[in-house]
Amino acid sequence: MYSFYFKKNLPLPFRFHLYNNQYCLPNKLSKEMFLPELIIHYLLLYNLSMIARYETEWWAELLKTRQTYDYPIIQSFIEQTMNKAPYICFEFLNAKIHNEC
């Protein structure tokens, strides 16, 4: 597991880089960069679950062959989400607690 140090939450579009253990700013800014990271991960995971449920032939072929460009991107995203989700949820809940006090 990764050790995190928690600082005061910086405003969007700053993001926390999990592996470097530091905050970063993206090269190019777009309006989507101002969405909270928790929402981005949730929406992508939701879309992947809908594909797995309703596009079973495509999903089975993807998992069986693993030779498309989609597979490494999906696999990388899921691995990053597994590692980063506890941190993102902690940040979100911690912000809620501190805003209520």
ROKOLVEX-465896 format. One record per residue: residue number from 1; x, y, z of N, C-alpha, C in turn; residue in three letters. Coordinates in nm, 2 decimals. Layout:
# ROKOLVEX-465896
<site><num>NUM</num><n_u>X</n_u><n_v>Y</n_v><n_w>Z</n_w><ca_u>X</ca_u><ca_v>Y</ca_v><ca_w>Z</ca_w><c_u>X</c_u><c_v>Y</c_v><c_w>Z</c_w><residuo>Ala</residuo></site>
...
# end
This chain:
# ROKOLVEX-465896
<site><num>1</num><n_u>0.08</n_u><n_v>-0.12</n_v><n_w>0.00</n_w><ca_u>0.00</ca_u><ca_v>0.00</ca_v><ca_w>0.00</ca_w><c_u>0.09</c_u><c_v>0.12</c_v><c_w>0.00</c_w><residuo>Met</residuo></site>
<site><num>2</num><n_u>0.03</n_u><n_v>0.23</n_v><n_w>-0.04</n_w><ca_u>0.11</ca_u><ca_v>0.36</ca_v><ca_w>-0.05</ca_w><c_u>0.08</c_u><c_v>0.44</c_v><c_w>0.07</c_w><residuo>Tyr</residuo></site>
<site><num>3</num><n_u>0.19</n_u><n_v>0.51</n_v><n_w>0.11</n_w><ca_u>0.17</ca_u><ca_v>0.60</ca_v><ca_w>0.23</ca_w><c_u>0.14</c_u><c_v>0.74</c_v><c_w>0.17</c_w><residuo>Ser</residuo></site>
<site><num>4</num><n_u>0.04</n_u><n_v>0.80</n_v><n_w>0.22</n_w><ca_u>0.00</ca_u><ca_v>0.93</ca_v><ca_w>0.18</ca_w><c_u>0.03</c_u><c_v>1.03</c_v><c_w>0.29</c_w><residuo>Phe</residuo></site>
<site><num>5</num><n_u>0.06</n_u><n_v>1.15</n_v><n_w>0.24</n_w><ca_u>0.06</ca_u><ca_v>1.26</ca_v><ca_w>0.34</ca_w><c_u>-0.06</c_u><c_v>1.35</c_v><c_w>0.30</c_w><residuo>Tyr</residuo></site>
<site><num>6</num><n_u>-0.14</n_u><n_v>1.40</n_v><n_w>0.39</n_w><ca_u>-0.25</ca_u><ca_v>1.47</ca_v><ca_w>0.36</ca_w><c_u>-0.23</c_u><c_v>1.62</c_v><c_w>0.38</c_w><residuo>Phe</residuo></site>
<site><num>7</num><n_u>-0.25</n_u><n_v>1.70</n_v><n_w>0.28</n_w><ca_u>-0.24</ca_u><ca_v>1.84</ca_v><ca_w>0.30</ca_w><c_u>-0.38</c_u><c_v>1.90</c_v><c_w>0.28</c_w><residuo>Lys</residuo></site>
<site><num>8</num><n_u>-0.38</n_u><n_v>2.03</n_v><n_w>0.30</n_w><ca_u>-0.51</ca_u><ca_v>2.10</ca_v><ca_w>0.27</ca_w><c_u>-0.55</c_u><c_v>2.07</c_v><c_w>0.13</c_w><residuo>Lys</residuo></site>
<site><num>9</num><n_u>-0.67</n_u><n_v>2.04</n_v><n_w>0.10</n_w><ca_u>-0.72</ca_u><ca_v>2.01</ca_v><ca_w>-0.03</ca_w><c_u>-0.70</c_u><c_v>2.13</c_v><c_w>-0.12</c_w><residuo>Asn</residuo></site>
<site><num>10</num><n_u>-0.63</n_u><n_v>2.12</n_v><n_w>-0.23</n_w><ca_u>-0.62</ca_u><ca_v>2.23</ca_v><ca_w>-0.32</ca_w><c_u>-0.74</c_u><c_v>2.23</c_v><c_w>-0.42</c_w><residuo>Leu</residuo></site>
<site><num>11</num><n_u>-0.77</n_u><n_v>2.35</n_v><n_w>-0.47</n_w><ca_u>-0.89</ca_u><ca_v>2.36</ca_v><ca_w>-0.56</ca_w><c_u>-0.86</c_u><c_v>2.29</c_v><c_w>-0.69</c_w><residuo>Pro</residuo></site>
<site><num>12</num><n_u>-0.97</n_u><n_v>2.25</n_v><n_w>-0.76</n_w><ca_u>-0.95</ca_u><ca_v>2.19</ca_v><ca_w>-0.89</ca_w><c_u>-0.90</c_u><c_v>2.29</c_v><c_w>-0.98</c_w><residuo>Leu</residuo></site>
<site><num>13</num><n_u>-0.82</n_u><n_v>2.26</n_v><n_w>-1.08</n_w><ca_u>-0.79</ca_u><ca_v>2.13</ca_v><ca_w>-1.14</ca_w><c_u>-0.67</c_u><c_v>2.05</c_v><c_w>-1.08</c_w><residuo>Pro</residuo></site>
<site><num>14</num><n_u>-0.62</n_u><n_v>2.09</n_v><n_w>-0.96</n_w><ca_u>-0.51</ca_u><ca_v>2.02</ca_v><ca_w>-0.91</ca_w><c_u>-0.55</c_u><c_v>1.88</c_v><c_w>-0.88</c_w><residuo>Phe</residuo></site>
<site><num>15</num><n_u>-0.46</n_u><n_v>1.78</n_v><n_w>-0.90</n_w><ca_u>-0.49</ca_u><ca_v>1.64</ca_v><ca_w>-0.87</ca_w><c_u>-0.37</c_u><c_v>1.59</c_v><c_w>-0.79</c_w><residuo>Arg</residuo></site>
<site><num>16</num><n_u>-0.40</n_u><n_v>1.48</n_v><n_w>-0.71</n_w><ca_u>-0.30</ca_u><ca_v>1.42</ca_v><ca_w>-0.64</ca_w><c_u>-0.24</c_u><c_v>1.30</c_v><c_w>-0.72</c_w><residuo>Phe</residuo></site>
<site><num>17</num><n_u>-0.11</n_u><n_v>1.30</n_v><n_w>-0.74</n_w><ca_u>-0.04</ca_u><ca_v>1.20</ca_v><ca_w>-0.81</ca_w><c_u>-0.01</c_u><c_v>1.09</c_v><c_w>-0.71</c_w><residuo>His</residuo></site>
<site><num>18</num><n_u>-0.07</n_u><n_v>0.97</n_v><n_w>-0.72</n_w><ca_u>-0.06</ca_u><ca_v>0.87</ca_v><ca_w>-0.62</ca_w><c_u>0.08</c_u><c_v>0.82</c_v><c_w>-0.61</c_w><residuo>Leu</residuo></site>
<site><num>19</num><n_u>0.15</n_u><n_v>0.79</n_v><n_w>-0.72</n_w><ca_u>0.28</ca_u><ca_v>0.73</ca_v><ca_w>-0.71</ca_w><c_u>0.39</c_u><c_v>0.82</c_v><c_w>-0.68</c_w><residuo>Tyr</residuo></site>
<site><num>20</num><n_u>0.38</n_u><n_v>0.95</n_v><n_w>-0.71</n_w><ca_u>0.48</ca_u><ca_v>1.05</ca_v><ca_w>-0.67</ca_w><c_u>0.45</c_u><c_v>1.11</c_v><c_w>-0.54</c_w><residuo>Asn</residuo></site>
<site><num>21</num><n_u>0.33</n_u><n_v>1.09</n_v><n_w>-0.49</n_w><ca_u>0.29</ca_u><ca_v>1.14</ca_v><ca_w>-0.36</ca_w><c_u>0.30</c_u><c_v>1.29</c_v><c_w>-0.35</c_w><residuo>Asn</residuo></site>
<site><num>22</num><n_u>0.25</n_u><n_v>1.35</n_v><n_w>-0.46</n_w><ca_u>0.25</ca_u><ca_v>1.50</ca_v><ca_w>-0.47</ca_w><c_u>0.13</c_u><c_v>1.55</c_v><c_w>-0.55</c_w><residuo>Gln</residuo></site>
<site><num>23</num><n_u>0.10</n_u><n_v>1.68</n_v><n_w>-0.53</n_w><ca_u>-0.01</ca_u><ca_v>1.74</ca_v><ca_w>-0.62</ca_w><c_u>0.05</c_u><c_v>1.78</c_v><c_w>-0.75</c_w><residuo>Tyr</residuo></site>
<site><num>24</num><n_u>-0.03</n_u><n_v>1.78</n_v><n_w>-0.85</n_w><ca_u>0.01</ca_u><ca_v>1.82</ca_v><ca_w>-0.98</ca_w><c_u>-0.10</c_u><c_v>1.89</c_v><c_w>-1.06</c_w><residuo>Cys</residuo></site>
<site><num>25</num><n_u>-0.06</n_u><n_v>1.95</n_v><n_w>-1.16</n_w><ca_u>-0.15</ca_u><ca_v>2.03</ca_v><ca_w>-1.25</ca_w><c_u>-0.14</c_u><c_v>1.98</c_v><c_w>-1.39</c_w><residuo>Leu</residuo></site>
<site><num>26</num><n_u>-0.25</n_u><n_v>1.96</n_v><n_w>-1.46</n_w><ca_u>-0.24</ca_u><ca_v>1.90</ca_v><ca_w>-1.59</ca_w><c_u>-0.18</c_u><c_v>2.00</c_v><c_w>-1.69</c_w><residuo>Pro</residuo></site>
<site><num>27</num><n_u>-0.13</n_u><n_v>1.95</n_v><n_w>-1.80</n_w><ca_u>-0.07</ca_u><ca_v>2.04</ca_v><ca_w>-1.91</ca_w><c_u>-0.17</c_u><c_v>2.13</c_v><c_w>-1.97</c_w><residuo>Asn</residuo></site>
<site><num>28</num><n_u>-0.28</n_u><n_v>2.06</n_v><n_w>-2.01</n_w><ca_u>-0.39</ca_u><ca_v>2.13</ca_v><ca_w>-2.08</ca_w><c_u>-0.51</c_u><c_v>2.14</c_v><c_w>-2.00</c_w><residuo>Lys</residuo></site>
<site><num>29</num><n_u>-0.57</n_u><n_v>2.25</n_v><n_w>-1.99</n_w><ca_u>-0.69</ca_u><ca_v>2.27</ca_v><ca_w>-1.91</ca_w><c_u>-0.82</c_u><c_v>2.26</c_v><c_w>-2.00</c_w><residuo>Leu</residuo></site>
<site><num>30</num><n_u>-0.92</n_u><n_v>2.19</n_v><n_w>-1.95</n_w><ca_u>-1.04</ca_u><ca_v>2.19</ca_v><ca_w>-2.02</ca_w><c_u>-1.15</c_u><c_v>2.20</c_v><c_w>-1.91</c_w><residuo>Ser</residuo></site>
<site><num>31</num><n_u>-1.27</n_u><n_v>2.22</n_v><n_w>-1.96</n_w><ca_u>-1.38</ca_u><ca_v>2.23</ca_v><ca_w>-1.86</ca_w><c_u>-1.40</c_u><c_v>2.10</c_v><c_w>-1.78</c_w><residuo>Lys</residuo></site>
<site><num>32</num><n_u>-1.37</n_u><n_v>1.98</n_v><n_w>-1.84</n_w><ca_u>-1.38</ca_u><ca_v>1.86</ca_v><ca_w>-1.77</ca_w><c_u>-1.28</c_u><c_v>1.84</c_v><c_w>-1.65</c_w><residuo>Glu</residuo></site>
<site><num>33</num><n_u>-1.17</n_u><n_v>1.92</n_v><n_w>-1.66</n_w><ca_u>-1.07</ca_u><ca_v>1.91</ca_v><ca_w>-1.55</ca_w><c_u>-1.13</c_u><c_v>1.96</c_v><c_w>-1.42</c_w><residuo>Met</residuo></site>
<site><num>34</num><n_u>-1.24</n_u><n_v>2.03</n_v><n_w>-1.42</n_w><ca_u>-1.29</ca_u><ca_v>2.09</ca_v><ca_w>-1.30</ca_w><c_u>-1.40</c_u><c_v>2.00</c_v><c_w>-1.23</c_w><residuo>Phe</residuo></site>
<site><num>35</num><n_u>-1.41</n_u><n_v>1.88</n_v><n_w>-1.29</n_w><ca_u>-1.50</ca_u><ca_v>1.78</ca_v><ca_w>-1.23</ca_w><c_u>-1.42</c_u><c_v>1.71</c_v><c_w>-1.11</c_w><residuo>Leu</residuo></site>
<site><num>36</num><n_u>-1.48</n_u><n_v>1.68</n_v><n_w>-1.00</n_w><ca_u>-1.41</ca_u><ca_v>1.61</ca_v><ca_w>-0.89</ca_w><c_u>-1.37</c_u><c_v>1.47</c_v><c_w>-0.94</c_w><residuo>Pro</residuo></site>
<site><num>37</num><n_u>-1.25</n_u><n_v>1.43</n_v><n_w>-0.90</n_w><ca_u>-1.19</ca_u><ca_v>1.30</ca_v><ca_w>-0.94</ca_w><c_u>-1.28</c_u><c_v>1.18</c_v><c_w>-0.90</c_w><residuo>Glu</residuo></site>
<site><num>38</num><n_u>-1.35</n_u><n_v>1.19</n_v><n_w>-0.79</n_w><ca_u>-1.44</ca_u><ca_v>1.08</ca_v><ca_w>-0.75</ca_w><c_u>-1.55</c_u><c_v>1.06</c_v><c_w>-0.85</c_w><residuo>Leu</residuo></site>
<site><num>39</num><n_u>-1.60</n_u><n_v>1.17</n_v><n_w>-0.91</n_w><ca_u>-1.71</ca_u><ca_v>1.16</ca_v><ca_w>-1.01</ca_w><c_u>-1.65</c_u><c_v>1.10</c_v><c_w>-1.14</c_w><residuo>Ile</residuo></site>
<site><num>40</num><n_u>-1.53</n_u><n_v>1.14</n_v><n_w>-1.17</n_w><ca_u>-1.47</ca_u><ca_v>1.09</ca_v><ca_w>-1.30</ca_w><c_u>-1.45</c_u><c_v>0.93</c_v><c_w>-1.29</c_w><residuo>Ile</residuo></site>
<site><num>41</num><n_u>-1.39</n_u><n_v>0.89</n_v><n_w>-1.17</n_w><ca_u>-1.37</ca_u><ca_v>0.74</ca_v><ca_w>-1.16</ca_w><c_u>-1.51</c_u><c_v>0.67</c_v><c_w>-1.15</c_w><residuo>His</residuo></site>
<site><num>42</num><n_u>-1.61</n_u><n_v>0.73</n_v><n_w>-1.08</n_w><ca_u>-1.74</ca_u><ca_v>0.66</ca_v><ca_w>-1.08</ca_w><c_u>-1.80</c_u><c_v>0.65</c_v><c_w>-1.22</c_w><residuo>Tyr</residuo></site>
<site><num>43</num><n_u>-1.80</n_u><n_v>0.76</n_v><n_w>-1.29</n_w><ca_u>-1.86</ca_u><ca_v>0.75</ca_v><ca_w>-1.43</ca_w><c_u>-1.79</c_u><c_v>0.65</c_v><c_w>-1.52</c_w><residuo>Leu</residuo></site>
<site><num>44</num><n_u>-1.66</n_u><n_v>0.65</n_v><n_w>-1.52</n_w><ca_u>-1.59</ca_u><ca_v>0.55</ca_v><ca_w>-1.60</ca_w><c_u>-1.62</c_u><c_v>0.41</c_v><c_w>-1.56</c_w><residuo>Leu</residuo></site>
<site><num>45</num><n_u>-1.62</n_u><n_v>0.38</n_v><n_w>-1.43</n_w><ca_u>-1.65</ca_u><ca_v>0.25</ca_v><ca_w>-1.38</ca_w><c_u>-1.79</c_u><c_v>0.21</c_v><c_w>-1.41</c_w><residuo>Leu</residuo></site>
<site><num>46</num><n_u>-1.88</n_u><n_v>0.30</n_v><n_w>-1.40</n_w><ca_u>-2.02</ca_u><ca_v>0.28</ca_v><ca_w>-1.43</ca_w><c_u>-2.03</c_u><c_v>0.24</c_v><c_w>-1.58</c_w><residuo>Tyr</residuo></site>
<site><num>47</num><n_u>-1.97</n_u><n_v>0.31</n_v><n_w>-1.67</n_w><ca_u>-1.97</ca_u><ca_v>0.28</ca_v><ca_w>-1.81</ca_w><c_u>-1.91</c_u><c_v>0.15</c_v><c_w>-1.84</c_w><residuo>Asn</residuo></site>
<site><num>48</num><n_u>-1.80</n_u><n_v>0.11</n_v><n_w>-1.78</n_w><ca_u>-1.74</ca_u><ca_v>-0.02</ca_v><ca_w>-1.80</ca_w><c_u>-1.83</c_u><c_v>-0.13</c_v><c_w>-1.75</c_w><residuo>Leu</residuo></site>
<site><num>49</num><n_u>-1.90</n_u><n_v>-0.11</n_v><n_w>-1.64</n_w><ca_u>-2.00</ca_u><ca_v>-0.21</ca_v><ca_w>-1.59</ca_w><c_u>-2.11</c_u><c_v>-0.23</c_v><c_w>-1.69</c_w><residuo>Ser</residuo></site>
<site><num>50</num><n_u>-2.16</n_u><n_v>-0.12</n_v><n_w>-1.75</n_w><ca_u>-2.27</ca_u><ca_v>-0.13</ca_v><ca_w>-1.85</ca_w><c_u>-2.22</c_u><c_v>-0.20</c_v><c_w>-1.97</c_w><residuo>Met</residuo></site>
<site><num>51</num><n_u>-2.10</n_u><n_v>-0.18</n_v><n_w>-2.01</n_w><ca_u>-2.04</ca_u><ca_v>-0.25</ca_v><ca_w>-2.13</ca_w><c_u>-2.03</c_u><c_v>-0.40</c_v><c_w>-2.10</c_w><residuo>Ile</residuo></site>
<site><num>52</num><n_u>-1.98</n_u><n_v>-0.43</n_v><n_w>-1.98</n_w><ca_u>-1.97</ca_u><ca_v>-0.57</ca_v><ca_w>-1.94</ca_w><c_u>-2.10</c_u><c_v>-0.64</c_v><c_w>-1.93</c_w><residuo>Ala</residuo></site>
<site><num>53</num><n_u>-2.20</n_u><n_v>-0.57</n_v><n_w>-1.89</n_w><ca_u>-2.34</ca_u><ca_v>-0.63</ca_v><ca_w>-1.87</ca_w><c_u>-2.41</c_u><c_v>-0.64</c_v><c_w>-2.00</c_w><residuo>Arg</residuo></site>
<site><num>54</num><n_u>-2.41</n_u><n_v>-0.54</n_v><n_w>-2.08</n_w><ca_u>-2.50</ca_u><ca_v>-0.54</ca_v><ca_w>-2.20</ca_w><c_u>-2.42</c_u><c_v>-0.57</c_v><c_w>-2.33</c_w><residuo>Tyr</residuo></site>
<site><num>55</num><n_u>-2.29</n_u><n_v>-0.56</n_v><n_w>-2.33</n_w><ca_u>-2.21</ca_u><ca_v>-0.59</ca_v><ca_w>-2.45</ca_w><c_u>-2.13</c_u><c_v>-0.71</c_v><c_w>-2.42</c_w><residuo>Glu</residuo></site>
<site><num>56</num><n_u>-2.19</n_u><n_v>-0.82</n_v><n_w>-2.38</n_w><ca_u>-2.12</ca_u><ca_v>-0.94</ca_v><ca_w>-2.33</ca_w><c_u>-2.03</c_u><c_v>-1.00</c_v><c_w>-2.43</c_w><residuo>Thr</residuo></site>
<site><num>57</num><n_u>-2.07</n_u><n_v>-1.00</n_v><n_w>-2.56</n_w><ca_u>-1.98</ca_u><ca_v>-1.06</ca_v><ca_w>-2.66</ca_w><c_u>-1.86</c_u><c_v>-0.98</c_v><c_w>-2.68</c_w><residuo>Glu</residuo></site>
<site><num>58</num><n_u>-1.87</n_u><n_v>-0.85</n_v><n_w>-2.69</n_w><ca_u>-1.75</ca_u><ca_v>-0.76</ca_v><ca_w>-2.70</ca_w><c_u>-1.66</c_u><c_v>-0.78</c_v><c_w>-2.58</c_w><residuo>Trp</residuo></site>
<site><num>59</num><n_u>-1.72</n_u><n_v>-0.78</n_v><n_w>-2.46</n_w><ca_u>-1.64</ca_u><ca_v>-0.78</ca_v><ca_w>-2.34</ca_w><c_u>-1.57</c_u><c_v>-0.92</c_v><c_w>-2.33</c_w><residuo>Trp</residuo></site>
<site><num>60</num><n_u>-1.64</n_u><n_v>-1.03</n_v><n_w>-2.36</n_w><ca_u>-1.57</ca_u><ca_v>-1.16</ca_v><ca_w>-2.36</ca_w><c_u>-1.46</c_u><c_v>-1.17</c_v><c_w>-2.46</c_w><residuo>Ala</residuo></site>
<site><num>61</num><n_u>-1.48</n_u><n_v>-1.11</n_v><n_w>-2.58</n_w><ca_u>-1.37</ca_u><ca_v>-1.11</ca_v><ca_w>-2.68</ca_w><c_u>-1.26</c_u><c_v>-1.03</c_v><c_w>-2.63</c_w><residuo>Glu</residuo></site>
<site><num>62</num><n_u>-1.28</n_u><n_v>-0.92</n_v><n_w>-2.57</n_w><ca_u>-1.18</ca_u><ca_v>-0.83</ca_v><ca_w>-2.52</ca_w><c_u>-1.09</c_u><c_v>-0.91</c_v><c_w>-2.41</c_w><residuo>Leu</residuo></site>
<site><num>63</num><n_u>-1.16</n_u><n_v>-0.97</n_v><n_w>-2.32</n_w><ca_u>-1.09</ca_u><ca_v>-1.05</ca_v><ca_w>-2.22</ca_w><c_u>-1.01</c_u><c_v>-1.17</c_v><c_w>-2.27</c_w><residuo>Leu</residuo></site>
<site><num>64</num><n_u>-1.07</n_u><n_v>-1.23</n_v><n_w>-2.37</n_w><ca_u>-1.01</ca_u><ca_v>-1.35</ca_v><ca_w>-2.43</ca_w><c_u>-0.89</c_u><c_v>-1.32</c_v><c_w>-2.51</c_w><residuo>Lys</residuo></site>
<site><num>65</num><n_u>-0.90</n_u><n_v>-1.23</n_v><n_w>-2.60</n_w><ca_u>-0.79</ca_u><ca_v>-1.20</ca_v><ca_w>-2.69</ca_w><c_u>-0.68</c_u><c_v>-1.10</c_v><c_w>-2.63</c_w><residuo>Thr</residuo></site>
<site><num>66</num><n_u>-0.73</n_u><n_v>-1.00</n_v><n_w>-2.57</n_w><ca_u>-0.64</ca_u><ca_v>-0.90</ca_v><ca_w>-2.51</ca_w><c_u>-0.55</c_u><c_v>-0.83</c_v><c_w>-2.61</c_w><residuo>Arg</residuo></site>
<site><num>67</num><n_u>-0.58</n_u><n_v>-0.83</n_v><n_w>-2.73</n_w><ca_u>-0.49</ca_u><ca_v>-0.78</ca_v><ca_w>-2.83</ca_w><c_u>-0.54</c_u><c_v>-0.65</c_v><c_w>-2.89</c_w><residuo>Gln</residuo></site>
<site><num>68</num><n_u>-0.64</n_u><n_v>-0.59</n_v><n_w>-2.84</n_w><ca_u>-0.69</ca_u><ca_v>-0.46</ca_v><ca_w>-2.89</ca_w><c_u>-0.62</c_u><c_v>-0.35</c_v><c_w>-2.81</c_w><residuo>Thr</residuo></site>
<site><num>69</num><n_u>-0.64</n_u><n_v>-0.23</n_v><n_w>-2.86</n_w><ca_u>-0.59</ca_u><ca_v>-0.11</ca_v><ca_w>-2.79</ca_w><c_u>-0.67</c_u><c_v>-0.08</c_v><c_w>-2.67</c_w><residuo>Tyr</residuo></site>
<site><num>70</num><n_u>-0.79</n_u><n_v>-0.13</n_v><n_w>-2.66</n_w><ca_u>-0.88</ca_u><ca_v>-0.10</ca_v><ca_w>-2.55</ca_w><c_u>-0.83</c_u><c_v>-0.17</c_v><c_w>-2.42</c_w><residuo>Asp</residuo></site>
<site><num>71</num><n_u>-0.79</n_u><n_v>-0.29</n_v><n_w>-2.43</n_w><ca_u>-0.76</ca_u><ca_v>-0.37</ca_v><ca_w>-2.31</ca_w><c_u>-0.65</c_u><c_v>-0.31</c_v><c_w>-2.22</c_w><residuo>Tyr</residuo></site>
<site><num>72</num><n_u>-0.54</n_u><n_v>-0.27</n_v><n_w>-2.27</n_w><ca_u>-0.44</ca_u><ca_v>-0.21</ca_v><ca_w>-2.18</ca_w><c_u>-0.49</c_u><c_v>-0.08</c_v><c_w>-2.11</c_w><residuo>Pro</residuo></site>
<site><num>73</num><n_u>-0.57</n_u><n_v>0.00</n_v><n_w>-2.18</n_w><ca_u>-0.62</ca_u><ca_v>0.12</ca_v><ca_w>-2.12</ca_w><c_u>-0.72</c_u><c_v>0.09</c_v><c_w>-2.01</c_w><residuo>Ile</residuo></site>
<site><num>74</num><n_u>-0.81</n_u><n_v>-0.01</n_v><n_w>-2.04</n_w><ca_u>-0.91</ca_u><ca_v>-0.05</ca_v><ca_w>-1.93</ca_w><c_u>-0.84</c_u><c_v>-0.11</c_v><c_w>-1.81</c_w><residuo>Ile</residuo></site>
<site><num>75</num><n_u>-0.74</n_u><n_v>-0.20</n_v><n_w>-1.84</n_w><ca_u>-0.67</ca_u><ca_v>-0.26</ca_v><ca_w>-1.73</ca_w><c_u>-0.59</c_u><c_v>-0.16</c_v><c_w>-1.65</c_w><residuo>Gln</residuo></site>
<site><num>76</num><n_u>-0.53</n_u><n_v>-0.06</n_v><n_w>-1.71</n_w><ca_u>-0.45</ca_u><ca_v>0.04</ca_v><ca_w>-1.64</ca_w><c_u>-0.54</c_u><c_v>0.13</c_v><c_w>-1.56</c_w><residuo>Ser</residuo></site>
<site><num>77</num><n_u>-0.66</n_u><n_v>0.16</n_v><n_w>-1.61</n_w><ca_u>-0.75</ca_u><ca_v>0.25</ca_v><ca_w>-1.54</ca_w><c_u>-0.80</c_u><c_v>0.17</c_v><c_w>-1.41</c_w><residuo>Phe</residuo></site>
<site><num>78</num><n_u>-0.84</n_u><n_v>0.04</n_v><n_w>-1.43</n_w><ca_u>-0.89</ca_u><ca_v>-0.03</ca_v><ca_w>-1.32</ca_w><c_u>-0.78</c_u><c_v>-0.05</c_v><c_w>-1.21</c_w><residuo>Ile</residuo></site>
<site><num>79</num><n_u>-0.66</n_u><n_v>-0.07</n_v><n_w>-1.25</n_w><ca_u>-0.55</ca_u><ca_v>-0.08</ca_v><ca_w>-1.15</ca_w><c_u>-0.53</c_u><c_v>0.05</c_v><c_w>-1.07</c_w><residuo>Glu</residuo></site>
<site><num>80</num><n_u>-0.53</n_u><n_v>0.16</n_v><n_w>-1.15</n_w><ca_u>-0.51</ca_u><ca_v>0.29</ca_v><ca_w>-1.08</ca_w><c_u>-0.63</c_u><c_v>0.32</c_v><c_w>-0.99</c_w><residuo>Gln</residuo></site>
<site><num>81</num><n_u>-0.75</n_u><n_v>0.28</n_v><n_w>-1.03</n_w><ca_u>-0.87</ca_u><ca_v>0.31</ca_v><ca_w>-0.95</ca_w><c_u>-0.86</c_u><c_v>0.23</c_v><c_w>-0.82</c_w><residuo>Thr</residuo></site>
<site><num>82</num><n_u>-0.82</n_u><n_v>0.10</n_v><n_w>-0.83</n_w><ca_u>-0.81</ca_u><ca_v>0.02</ca_v><ca_w>-0.71</ca_w><c_u>-0.71</c_u><c_v>0.07</c_v><c_w>-0.61</c_w><residuo>Met</residuo></site>
<site><num>83</num><n_u>-0.61</n_u><n_v>0.13</n_v><n_w>-0.66</n_w><ca_u>-0.51</ca_u><ca_v>0.19</ca_v><ca_w>-0.57</ca_w><c_u>-0.55</c_u><c_v>0.33</c_v><c_w>-0.52</c_w><residuo>Asn</residuo></site>
<site><num>84</num><n_u>-0.61</n_u><n_v>0.40</n_v><n_w>-0.60</n_w><ca_u>-0.64</ca_u><ca_v>0.54</ca_v><ca_w>-0.57</ca_w><c_u>-0.78</c_u><c_v>0.57</c_v><c_w>-0.50</c_w><residuo>Lys</residuo></site>
<site><num>85</num><n_u>-0.87</n_u><n_v>0.47</n_v><n_w>-0.52</n_w><ca_u>-1.01</ca_u><ca_v>0.49</ca_v><ca_w>-0.47</ca_w><c_u>-1.01</c_u><c_v>0.52</c_v><c_w>-0.32</c_w><residuo>Ala</residuo></site>
<site><num>86</num><n_u>-0.93</n_u><n_v>0.44</n_v><n_w>-0.24</n_w><ca_u>-0.94</ca_u><ca_v>0.47</ca_v><ca_w>-0.09</ca_w><c_u>-0.90</c_u><c_v>0.61</c_v><c_w>-0.06</c_w><residuo>Pro</residuo></site>
<site><num>87</num><n_u>-0.79</n_u><n_v>0.66</n_v><n_w>-0.13</n_w><ca_u>-0.75</ca_u><ca_v>0.80</ca_v><ca_w>-0.11</ca_w><c_u>-0.86</c_u><c_v>0.90</c_v><c_w>-0.15</c_w><residuo>Tyr</residuo></site>
<site><num>88</num><n_u>-0.91</n_u><n_v>0.88</n_v><n_w>-0.26</n_w><ca_u>-1.02</ca_u><ca_v>0.97</ca_v><ca_w>-0.31</ca_w><c_u>-1.14</c_u><c_v>0.98</c_v><c_w>-0.22</c_w><residuo>Ile</residuo></site>
<site><num>89</num><n_u>-1.18</n_u><n_v>0.86</n_v><n_w>-0.17</n_w><ca_u>-1.29</ca_u><ca_v>0.85</ca_v><ca_w>-0.08</ca_w><c_u>-1.26</c_u><c_v>0.92</c_v><c_w>0.05</c_w><residuo>Cys</residuo></site>
<site><num>90</num><n_u>-1.14</n_u><n_v>0.90</n_v><n_w>0.10</n_w><ca_u>-1.10</ca_u><ca_v>0.96</ca_v><ca_w>0.22</ca_w><c_u>-1.10</c_u><c_v>1.11</c_v><c_w>0.21</c_w><residuo>Phe</residuo></site>
<site><num>91</num><n_u>-1.05</n_u><n_v>1.16</n_v><n_w>0.10</n_w><ca_u>-1.04</ca_u><ca_v>1.30</ca_v><ca_w>0.08</ca_w><c_u>-1.18</c_u><c_v>1.36</c_v><c_w>0.08</c_w><residuo>Glu</residuo></site>
<site><num>92</num><n_u>-1.27</n_u><n_v>1.29</n_v><n_w>0.01</n_w><ca_u>-1.41</ca_u><ca_v>1.34</ca_v><ca_w>-0.01</ca_w><c_u>-1.48</c_u><c_v>1.34</c_v><c_w>0.13</c_w><residuo>Phe</residuo></site>
<site><num>93</num><n_u>-1.47</n_u><n_v>1.23</n_v><n_w>0.20</n_w><ca_u>-1.54</ca_u><ca_v>1.22</ca_v><ca_w>0.34</ca_w><c_u>-1.47</c_u><c_v>1.32</c_v><c_w>0.44</c_w><residuo>Leu</residuo></site>
<site><num>94</num><n_u>-1.34</n_u><n_v>1.34</n_v><n_w>0.43</n_w><ca_u>-1.27</ca_u><ca_v>1.43</ca_v><ca_w>0.52</ca_w><c_u>-1.32</c_u><c_v>1.57</c_v><c_w>0.49</c_w><residuo>Asn</residuo></site>
<site><num>95</num><n_u>-1.34</n_u><n_v>1.61</n_v><n_w>0.37</n_w><ca_u>-1.38</ca_u><ca_v>1.74</ca_v><ca_w>0.33</ca_w><c_u>-1.52</c_u><c_v>1.76</c_v><c_w>0.38</c_w><residuo>Ala</residuo></site>
<site><num>96</num><n_u>-1.61</n_u><n_v>1.66</n_v><n_w>0.37</n_w><ca_u>-1.75</ca_u><ca_v>1.67</ca_v><ca_w>0.42</ca_w><c_u>-1.75</c_u><c_v>1.69</c_v><c_w>0.58</c_w><residuo>Lys</residuo></site>
<site><num>97</num><n_u>-1.66</n_u><n_v>1.62</n_v><n_w>0.65</n_w><ca_u>-1.66</ca_u><ca_v>1.63</ca_v><ca_w>0.79</ca_w><c_u>-1.61</c_u><c_v>1.77</c_v><c_w>0.83</c_w><residuo>Ile</residuo></site>
<site><num>98</num><n_u>-1.51</n_u><n_v>1.82</n_v><n_w>0.77</n_w><ca_u>-1.46</ca_u><ca_v>1.95</ca_v><ca_w>0.80</ca_w><c_u>-1.55</c_u><c_v>2.06</c_v><c_w>0.77</c_w><residuo>His</residuo></site>
<site><num>99</num><n_u>-1.63</n_u><n_v>2.04</n_v><n_w>0.66</n_w><ca_u>-1.72</ca_u><ca_v>2.15</ca_v><ca_w>0.62</ca_w><c_u>-1.84</c_u><c_v>2.15</c_v><c_w>0.72</c_w><residuo>Asn</residuo></site>
<site><num>100</num><n_u>-1.88</n_u><n_v>2.04</n_v><n_w>0.78</n_w><ca_u>-1.99</ca_u><ca_v>2.04</ca_v><ca_w>0.87</ca_w><c_u>-1.95</c_u><c_v>2.10</c_v><c_w>1.01</c_w><residuo>Glu</residuo></site>
<site><num>101</num><n_u>-1.83</n_u><n_v>2.09</n_v><n_w>1.05</n_w><ca_u>-1.79</ca_u><ca_v>2.14</ca_v><ca_w>1.18</ca_w><c_u>-1.77</c_u><c_v>2.29</c_v><c_w>1.18</c_w><residuo>Cys</residuo></site>
# end
